[in-house]
Amino acid sequence: MTEIDKLRQRLKNVDRNVIEYRMTVTEAHRLVQEFEQLEKELKEKPQVQVELNEPTITITQILDGGVF
């Protein structure tokens, strides 16, 4: 379980009247490292480029009874 998941689970288990949550220095360092790793992954993720294709123009002609 990642540190973020551990923190989420602990916060779910906390009583609603609690206004402060403390963590150990080791837990805080691990959490910061995990955030830094996620930031690096987001920066390294290649950007997706979307090319817009020109819509094709369809020429329609009105057919009257004399064309058949």
Secondary structure, 3 states (H helix, E strand, C coil): CCHHHHHHHHHHHCCCCCCCCCCCHHHHHHHHHHHHHHHHHHHHCCCCCCCCCCCCCCCCCCCCCCCC
